[in-house]
Amino acid sequence: MHSSVLELFTIGIGPSASHTVAPMRAARLYVERLQAHDLLQCLARLQITLYGSLAFTGKGHGTDKALILGLHGSEPATVEPDYLRQYADAVIASGKLTLLGGVELAFDYKRDLIFNRKQNLHNLMAFNAYDASGKCIDTASYQSTGGGFLAADTHSTKLAPLSFSNAGELLALCAEHGYSIADVALKNELAWSTLAALNAKLDAILVAMRASIANGLARQERTLLPGALRVKRRAPTMYEKLKMQRGANIELNALDWVNMYAIAVNEENASGERVVAAPTNGASGIIPAVVSFLEKFCDIQSIQVADVSRRFLLTAGCIGIIYKTNASLSGAEVGCQGEVGVACSMAAAALTEALGGNADQAEEAAEIAIEHHLGLTCDPVGGLVQIPCIERNAMGAVKAINASRLALQGTGKHVVTLDKAIKTMLETGKDMKSKYKETARGGLAVNIVEC
């Protein structure tokens, strides 16, 4: 393993890591490229062409506005969601864009931003720069690979002291050293960071997750989510009802709260607010919901909560890295099994260790979770992350808890390994028709009439 597990948790904005966060990053990187080559002084026009699912669902995912803000110099982790919408709308209306560094540029939305739905180039963003005579002076392409990552991303080249590339190797390390999965992650992270710095980063992720829940619960109950579907927020109403019911039928009541946590986060995501991609925005509600379940409904002493929650993220991140290395985190590549399925698998393993399970049981929980998401399509109605995405996170969170409970009842010995399940997920994704992979051209997306 050559990369940090923390890379699986990106603080950014909704509604999509691959279609919002990654395009914003790519646009900023391209302007930095022009700066580095001293081309800004002769730049007269920029044209961006989007391909693949970016072309089909980019408008519903805010790709256009994210690109404008990236060119302006904004970054996903720090941009204010309201500013993103206001500035992007102003640029589209005025036809004037201020690039990173202060250079002003004419920007014709219809001419300079092209949604190419004819050429099947997987989630590619092609940037072309022209001078005043119309001559192309520079070109570059970036590919969104899921979870906010770009194909050109580079990570630490320092080999981790406990390196692994799949679940089998991870379990072998745990057995050899007597470690949990979280222990392996911790040893590797401390090769690149101090404990204090690592804990600060983990805490920042947890704070952002908790904030996305709190913000989702605090919204006006009848607020409509963006887009023509006119979907109403439900989390605030659920919260008011559950506050009055807490205590009765505690087992099922806990699951009601888990559903609410996940829905709150994904309603925030659907509104373009700040969330944590874990590992994607489309699945951003699952891990926060399961962490909240762990903290609020499981028997953990208050003095241990911070450490248990940090270790939860470390375990989840290890499982996520295995998926990223051997398969995909992209709904546009393998369907929603690579987003909600992977997040469910990560959460199931992490919850299992947090509740006292060993590494073998955690691996089994991860396998159970993904096994029962295999073949899950990505079919967003209207190209928006609302139907079925919001409820799908609630289902994924509950499945993660159940997968953990099943694994904790066993010994960790099982027939289908996590590695075999991940290989199956990738093969299934390759076999899946493109219309079921975040293009809004299949499944519910074509069987539900937009309002």
Protein Blocks (a to p, Z undefined) as FASTA:
>chain_A
ZZdfklmpccdddfbfklmmmmmmmmmmmmmmmmmnopmmmpcbdcdddehjllmmmmmn
ommmmmmmmmnopafklocfklmmmmmmmmmmnopacdehiiacdddfklmpccdfkbcc
ehiacdddddfkopafbdcddddeejhiafklccdfbdcfbdcfbfklmmmmmmmnopaf
klmmmmmmmmmbcfklmmmmmmmmmmmmmmmmmmmmmpcfklccedjkopacfklmmmmm
mmmmgopakllmmmmmmmmmmmmmmmmmmnopacdddfbfklmmmmmmmmmmmmmmmccd
fklmmmmmmmmmmmmmmmmmmmmmmmcfbfklnojmlmmmmmmmmmmmmmmmmnopafkl
mmmmmmmmmmmmgoiacddehhiafblmlmmmmmmmmmmmmmmmmmmmmnopafbdfklm
mmmmmmmmmmpcfklnonopgcjllmpccZZ
